């Protein structure tokens, strides 16, 4: 959970920026978007398989650049 303590002389805008950065780093918004709708287990497997293939293709592409 992202918690930001605002100092005595600290502007609210600065604290808000810090809060947004913490939320981004913890991946809270992506998790909320992912959980917005139910995803069947078969869809989860397909999504993970597509991501795995994408990583492999990206690594192969990067490897070919150095050859």
Biopython code that builds the backbone (N, CA, C, O; Angstrom):
import numpy as np
from Bio.PDB.StructureBuilder import StructureBuilder

atoms = [
    (1, "UNK", "N", (0.841, -1.164, 0.000)),
    (1, "UNK", "CA", (0.000, 0.000, 0.000)),
    (1, "UNK", "C", (0.891, 1.233, 0.000)),
    (1, "UNK", "O", (1.852, 1.319, 0.765)),
    (2, "UNK", "N", (0.568, 2.173, -0.854)),
    (2, "UNK", "CA", (1.339, 3.407, -0.964)),
    (2, "UNK", "C", (0.849, 4.415, 0.068)),
    (2, "UNK", "O", (-0.328, 4.775, 0.097)),
    (3, "UNK", "N", (1.761, 4.858, 0.903)),
    (3, "UNK", "CA", (1.431, 5.849, 1.927)),
    (3, "UNK", "C", (2.456, 6.972, 1.839)),
    (3, "UNK", "O", (3.660, 6.722, 1.783)),
    (4, "UNK", "N", (1.976, 8.198, 1.826)),
    (4, "UNK", "CA", (2.852, 9.365, 1.766)),
    (4, "UNK", "C", (2.528, 10.265, 2.949)),
    (4, "UNK", "O", (1.374, 10.632, 3.169)),
    (5, "UNK", "N", (3.550, 10.612, 3.697)),
    (5, "UNK", "CA", (3.381, 11.523, 4.826)),
    (5, "UNK", "C", (3.829, 12.902, 4.368)),
    (5, "UNK", "O", (4.964, 13.079, 3.925)),
    (6, "UNK", "N", (2.945, 13.868, 4.474)),
    (6, "UNK", "CA", (3.225, 15.238, 4.041)),
    (6, "UNK", "C", (3.910, 15.985, 5.177)),
    (6, "UNK", "O", (3.425, 16.001, 6.308)),
    (7, "UNK", "N", (5.042, 16.602, 4.859)),
    (7, "UNK", "CA", (5.782, 17.362, 5.852)),
    (7, "UNK", "C", (5.099, 18.687, 6.169)),
    (7, "UNK", "O", (4.129, 19.064, 5.512)),
    (8, "UNK", "N", (5.606, 19.388, 7.175)),
    (8, "UNK", "CA", (5.015, 20.655, 7.613)),
    (8, "UNK", "C", (5.030, 21.713, 6.505)),
    (8, "UNK", "O", (4.002, 22.328, 6.223)),
    (9, "UNK", "N", (6.175, 21.924, 5.884)),
    (9, "UNK", "CA", (6.314, 22.976, 4.876)),
    (9, "UNK", "C", (6.312, 22.421, 3.459)),
    (9, "UNK", "O", (6.738, 23.104, 2.528)),
    (10, "UNK", "N", (5.848, 21.215, 3.288)),
    (10, "UNK", "CA", (5.877, 20.582, 1.964)),
    (10, "UNK", "C", (4.581, 20.879, 1.201)),
    (10, "UNK", "O", (3.490, 20.710, 1.745)),
    (11, "UNK", "N", (4.697, 21.316, -0.042)),
    (11, "UNK", "CA", (3.487, 21.568, -0.836)),
    (11, "UNK", "C", (2.742, 20.265, -1.132)),
    (11, "UNK", "O", (3.350, 19.202, -1.257)),
    (12, "UNK", "N", (1.441, 20.364, -1.240)),
    (12, "UNK", "CA", (0.607, 19.194, -1.494)),
    (12, "UNK", "C", (0.923, 18.605, -2.865)),
    (12, "UNK", "O", (0.884, 17.389, -3.047)),
    (13, "UNK", "N", (1.242, 19.481, -3.843)),
    (13, "UNK", "CA", (1.543, 19.015, -5.191)),
    (13, "UNK", "C", (2.761, 18.093, -5.205)),
    (13, "UNK", "O", (2.785, 17.103, -5.936)),
    (14, "UNK", "N", (3.760, 18.416, -4.405)),
    (14, "UNK", "CA", (4.967, 17.598, -4.328)),
    (14, "UNK", "C", (4.639, 16.233, -3.717)),
    (14, "UNK", "O", (5.122, 15.204, -4.188)),
    (15, "UNK", "N", (3.822, 16.235, -2.676)),
    (15, "UNK", "CA", (3.416, 14.976, -2.043)),
    (15, "UNK", "C", (2.578, 14.136, -3.005)),
    (15, "UNK", "O", (2.703, 12.912, -3.035)),
    (16, "UNK", "N", (1.726, 14.793, -3.789)),
    (16, "UNK", "CA", (0.909, 14.084, -4.765)),
    (16, "UNK", "C", (1.778, 13.436, -5.832)),
    (16, "UNK", "O", (1.524, 12.301, -6.235)),
    (17, "UNK", "N", (2.803, 14.150, -6.292)),
    (17, "UNK", "CA", (3.732, 13.575, -7.275)),
    (17, "UNK", "C", (4.447, 12.359, -6.702)),
    (17, "UNK", "O", (4.621, 11.349, -7.384)),
    (18, "UNK", "N", (4.866, 12.469, -5.423)),
    (18, "UNK", "CA", (5.519, 11.341, -4.755)),
    (18, "UNK", "C", (4.584, 10.148, -4.655)),
    (18, "UNK", "O", (4.992, 9.008, -4.874)),
    (19, "UNK", "N", (3.318, 10.418, -4.320)),
    (19, "UNK", "CA", (2.318, 9.360, -4.214)),
    (19, "UNK", "C", (2.112, 8.669, -5.563)),
    (19, "UNK", "O", (2.076, 7.441, -5.639)),
    (20, "UNK", "N", (1.977, 9.465, -6.626)),
    (20, "UNK", "CA", (1.785, 8.895, -7.966)),
    (20, "UNK", "C", (2.974, 8.028, -8.366)),
    (20, "UNK", "O", (2.794, 6.966, -8.961)),
    (21, "UNK", "N", (4.169, 8.468, -8.048)),
    (21, "UNK", "CA", (5.373, 7.701, -8.367)),
    (21, "UNK", "C", (5.376, 6.369, -7.611)),
    (21, "UNK", "O", (5.724, 5.334, -8.179)),
    (22, "UNK", "N", (4.989, 6.395, -6.339)),
    (22, "UNK", "CA", (4.948, 5.171, -5.543)),
    (22, "UNK", "C", (3.908, 4.199, -6.096)),
    (22, "UNK", "O", (4.161, 2.997, -6.177)),
    (23, "UNK", "N", (2.740, 4.716, -6.477)),
    (23, "UNK", "CA", (1.682, 3.876, -7.041)),
    (23, "UNK", "C", (2.170, 3.226, -8.337)),
    (23, "UNK", "O", (1.918, 2.047, -8.583)),
    (24, "UNK", "N", (2.868, 4.006, -9.157)),
    (24, "UNK", "CA", (3.400, 3.484, -10.422)),
    (24, "UNK", "C", (4.430, 2.389, -10.168)),
    (24, "UNK", "O", (4.400, 1.354, -10.833)),
    (25, "UNK", "N", (5.331, 2.597, -9.226)),
    (25, "UNK", "CA", (6.381, 1.634, -8.937)),
    (25, "UNK", "C", (5.803, 0.335, -8.374)),
    (25, "UNK", "O", (6.304, -0.745, -8.686)),
    (26, "UNK", "N", (4.767, 0.425, -7.557)),
    (26, "UNK", "CA", (4.177, -0.765, -6.961)),
    (26, "UNK", "C", (3.242, -1.495, -7.918)),
    (26, "UNK", "O", (2.842, -2.629, -7.653)),
    (27, "UNK", "N", (2.892, -0.848, -9.035)),
    (27, "UNK", "CA", (2.043, -1.501, -10.029)),
    (27, "UNK", "C", (0.597, -1.624, -9.601)),
    (27, "UNK", "O", (-0.089, -2.560, -10.012)),
    (28, "UNK", "N", (0.130, -0.722, -8.802)),
    (28, "UNK", "CA", (-1.233, -0.795, -8.275)),
    (28, "UNK", "C", (-2.265, -0.591, -9.381)),
    (28, "UNK", "O", (-3.253, -1.322, -9.451)),
    (29, "UNK", "N", (-2.039, 0.406, -10.251)),
    (29, "UNK", "CA", (-3.010, 0.676, -11.308)),
    (29, "UNK", "C", (-3.108, -0.466, -12.307)),
    (29, "UNK", "O", (-4.205, -0.798, -12.756)),
    (30, "UNK", "N", (-1.984, -1.070, -12.659)),
    (30, "UNK", "CA", (-2.031, -2.199, -13.594)),
    (30, "UNK", "C", (-2.765, -3.379, -12.966)),
    (30, "UNK", "O", (-3.477, -4.109, -13.655)),
    (31, "UNK", "N", (-2.593, -3.564, -11.672)),
    (31, "UNK", "CA", (-3.292, -4.644, -10.972)),
    (31, "UNK", "C", (-4.797, -4.390, -10.948)),
    (31, "UNK", "O", (-5.587, -5.317, -11.130)),
    (32, "UNK", "N", (-5.190, -3.153, -10.728)),
    (32, "UNK", "CA", (-6.613, -2.799, -10.708)),
    (32, "UNK", "C", (-7.226, -3.040, -12.083)),
    (32, "UNK", "O", (-8.314, -3.605, -12.193)),
    (33, "UNK", "N", (-6.529, -2.611, -13.123)),
    (33, "UNK", "CA", (-7.034, -2.804, -14.482)),
    (33, "UNK", "C", (-7.143, -4.290, -14.811)),
    (33, "UNK", "O", (-8.091, -4.716, -15.471)),
    (34, "UNK", "N", (-6.171, -5.077, -14.350)),
    (34, "UNK", "CA", (-6.179, -6.516, -14.620)),
    (34, "UNK", "C", (-7.346, -7.202, -13.913)),
    (34, "UNK", "O", (-7.926, -8.149, -14.445)),
    (35, "UNK", "N", (-7.686, -6.734, -12.736)),
    (35, "UNK", "CA", (-8.748, -7.363, -11.947)),
    (35, "UNK", "C", (-10.129, -6.751, -12.202)),
    (35, "UNK", "O", (-11.102, -7.125, -11.547)),
    (36, "UNK", "N", (-10.216, -5.823, -13.137)),
    (36, "UNK", "CA", (-11.485, -5.141, -13.385)),
    (36, "UNK", "C", (-12.569, -6.118, -13.844)),
    (36, "UNK", "O", (-13.729, -5.993, -13.454)),
    (37, "UNK", "N", (-12.185, -7.091, -14.674)),
    (37, "UNK", "CA", (-13.124, -8.083, -15.179)),
    (37, "UNK", "C", (-12.574, -9.467, -14.897)),
    (37, "UNK", "O", (-11.363, -9.656, -14.791)),
    (38, "UNK", "N", (-13.475, -10.435, -14.777)),
    (38, "UNK", "CA", (-13.058, -11.813, -14.554)),
    (38, "UNK", "C", (-12.382, -12.340, -15.807)),
    (38, "UNK", "O", (-12.849, -12.122, -16.924)),
    (39, "UNK", "N", (-11.285, -13.032, -15.602)),
    (39, "UNK", "CA", (-10.564, -13.638, -16.711)),
    (39, "UNK", "C", (-10.523, -15.145, -16.480)),
    (39, "UNK", "O", (-10.045, -15.617, -15.448)),
    (40, "UNK", "N", (-11.033, -15.889, -17.458)),
    (40, "UNK", "CA", (-11.074, -17.334, -17.316)),
    (40, "UNK", "C", (-9.648, -17.883, -17.255)),
    (40, "UNK", "O", (-8.727, -17.284, -17.810)),
    (41, "UNK", "N", (-9.467, -19.017, -16.585)),
    (41, "UNK", "CA", (-8.126, -19.606, -16.493)),
    (41, "UNK", "C", (-7.505, -19.881, -17.865)),
    (41, "UNK", "O", (-6.295, -19.729, -18.036)),
    (42, "UNK", "N", (-8.317, -20.282, -18.838)),
    (42, "UNK", "CA", (-7.768, -20.531, -20.168)),
    (42, "UNK", "C", (-7.260, -19.235, -20.795)),
    (42, "UNK", "O", (-6.253, -19.243, -21.503)),
    (43, "UNK", "N", (-7.942, -18.130, -20.542)),
    (43, "UNK", "CA", (-7.494, -16.841, -21.064)),
    (43, "UNK", "C", (-6.184, -16.408, -20.401)),
    (43, "UNK", "O", (-5.317, -15.818, -21.047)),
    (44, "UNK", "N", (-6.050, -16.705, -19.114)),
    (44, "UNK", "CA", (-4.818, -16.376, -18.394)),
    (44, "UNK", "C", (-3.652, -17.130, -19.008)),
    (44, "UNK", "O", (-2.590, -16.555, -19.249)),
    (45, "UNK", "N", (-3.853, -18.429, -19.262)),
    (45, "UNK", "CA", (-2.797, -19.250, -19.864)),
    (45, "UNK", "C", (-2.405, -18.716, -21.230)),
    (45, "UNK", "O", (-1.220, -18.637, -21.552)),
    (46, "UNK", "N", (-3.397, -18.350, -22.036)),
    (46, "UNK", "CA", (-3.114, -17.817, -23.379)),
    (46, "UNK", "C", (-2.340, -16.511, -23.288)),
    (46, "UNK", "O", (-1.391, -16.297, -24.043)),
    (47, "UNK", "N", (-2.743, -15.630, -22.362)),
    (47, "UNK", "CA", (-2.070, -14.354, -22.211)),
    (47, "UNK", "C", (-0.610, -14.548, -21.795)),
    (47, "UNK", "O", (0.288, -13.883, -22.311)),
    (48, "UNK", "N", (-0.389, -15.470, -20.853)),
    (48, "UNK", "CA", (0.973, -15.732, -20.395)),
    (48, "UNK", "C", (1.817, -16.360, -21.500)),
    (48, "UNK", "O", (3.002, -16.053, -21.627)),
    (49, "UNK", "N", (1.217, -17.228, -22.290)),
    (49, "UNK", "CA", (1.933, -17.862, -23.403)),
    (49, "UNK", "C", (2.313, -16.810, -24.446)),
    (49, "UNK", "O", (3.431, -16.824, -24.961)),
    (50, "UNK", "N", (1.393, -15.905, -24.758)),
    (50, "UNK", "CA", (1.704, -14.832, -25.715)),
    (50, "UNK", "C", (2.839, -13.953, -25.195)),
    (50, "UNK", "O", (3.723, -13.564, -25.959)),
    (51, "UNK", "N", (2.821, -13.643, -23.915)),
    (51, "UNK", "CA", (3.875, -12.818, -23.324)),
    (51, "UNK", "C", (5.216, -13.557, -23.361)),
    (51, "UNK", "O", (6.259, -12.953, -23.613)),
    (52, "UNK", "N", (5.179, -14.858, -23.111)),
    (52, "UNK", "CA", (6.407, -15.658, -23.153)),
    (52, "UNK", "C", (6.996, -15.662, -24.559)),
    (52, "UNK", "O", (8.200, -15.481, -24.738)),
    (53, "UNK", "N", (6.137, -15.868, -25.553)),
    (53, "UNK", "CA", (6.601, -15.873, -26.946)),
    (53, "UNK", "C", (7.161, -14.512, -27.347)),
    (53, "UNK", "O", (8.166, -14.426, -28.053)),
    (54, "UNK", "N", (6.510, -13.468, -26.896)),
    (54, "UNK", "CA", (6.962, -12.115, -27.210)),
    (54, "UNK", "C", (8.343, -11.867, -26.624)),
    (54, "UNK", "O", (9.201, -11.280, -27.285)),
    (55, "UNK", "N", (8.570, -12.314, -25.376)),
    (55, "UNK", "CA", (9.889, -12.157, -24.755)),
    (55, "UNK", "C", (10.953, -12.918, -25.527)),
    (55, "UNK", "O", (12.055, -12.412, -25.742)),
    (56, "UNK", "N", (10.621, -14.148, -25.948)),
    (56, "UNK", "CA", (11.582, -14.969, -26.688)),
    (56, "UNK", "C", (11.930, -14.317, -28.024)),
    (56, "UNK", "O", (13.102, -14.232, -28.391)),
    (57, "UNK", "N", (10.905, -13.855, -28.755)),
    (57, "UNK", "CA", (11.155, -13.212, -30.043)),
    (57, "UNK", "C", (11.979, -11.938, -29.883)),
    (57, "UNK", "O", (12.844, -11.643, -30.707)),
    (58, "UNK", "N", (11.708, -11.192, -28.823)),
    (58, "UNK", "CA", (12.462, -9.969, -28.564)),
    (58, "UNK", "C", (13.927, -10.293, -28.277)),
    (58, "UNK", "O", (14.828, -9.598, -28.746)),
    (59, "UNK", "N", (14.157, -11.358, -27.498)),
    (59, "UNK", "CA", (15.529, -11.753, -27.183)),
    (59, "UNK", "C", (16.250, -12.228, -28.446)),
    (59, "UNK", "O", (17.422, -11.905, -28.645)),
    (60, "UNK", "N", (15.564, -12.987, -29.296)),
    (60, "UNK", "CA", (16.172, -13.442, -30.549)),
    (60, "UNK", "C", (16.503, -12.270, -31.457)),
    (60, "UNK", "O", (17.567, -12.230, -32.073)),
    (61, "UNK", "N", (15.591, -11.325, -31.533)),
    (61, "UNK", "CA", (15.802, -10.147, -32.363)),
    (61, "UNK", "C", (17.010, -9.352, -31.867)),
    (61, "UNK", "O", (17.822, -8.881, -32.662)),
    (62, "UNK", "N", (17.118, -9.211, -30.570)),
    (62, "UNK", "CA", (18.231, -8.482, -29.982)),
    (62, "UNK", "C", (19.548, -9.225, -30.217)),
    (62, "UNK", "O", (20.588, -8.607, -30.443)),
    (63, "UNK", "N", (19.489, -10.543, -30.161)),
    (63, "UNK", "CA", (20.667, -11.358, -30.368)),
    (63, "UNK", "C", (21.156, -11.257, -31.813)),
    (63, "UNK", "O", (22.363, -11.251, -32.057)),
    (64, "UNK", "N", (20.236, -11.179, -32.767)),
    (64, "UNK", "CA", (20.593, -11.068, -34.180)),
    (64, "UNK", "C", (21.236, -9.719, -34.490)),
    (64, "UNK", "O", (22.061, -9.622, -35.398)),
    (65, "UNK", "N", (20.870, -8.694, -33.756)),
    (65, "UNK", "CA", (21.475, -7.375, -33.969)),
    (65, "UNK", "C", (22.957, -7.373, -33.674)),
    (65, "UNK", "O", (23.710, -6.642, -34.318)),
    (66, "UNK", "N", (23.394, -8.170, -32.722)),
    (66, "UNK", "CA", (24.796, -8.190, -32.323)),
    (66, "UNK", "C", (25.633, -9.108, -33.195)),
    (66, "UNK", "O", (26.855, -9.143, -33.053)),
    (67, "UNK", "N", (25.012, -9.843, -34.080)),
    (67, "UNK", "CA", (25.760, -10.759, -34.955)),
    (67, "UNK", "C", (26.326, -10.068, -36.137)),
    (67, "UNK", "O", (26.980, -10.700, -36.967)),
]
sb = StructureBuilder()
sb.init_structure("model")
sb.init_model(0)
sb.init_chain("A")
sb.init_seg("    ")
for serial, (resi, resn, name, xyz) in enumerate(atoms, 1):
    if name == "N":
        sb.init_residue(resn, " ", resi, " ")
    sb.init_atom(name, np.array(xyz, "f"), 0.0, 1.0, " ", f" {name:<3s}", serial, name[0])
structure = sb.get_structure()
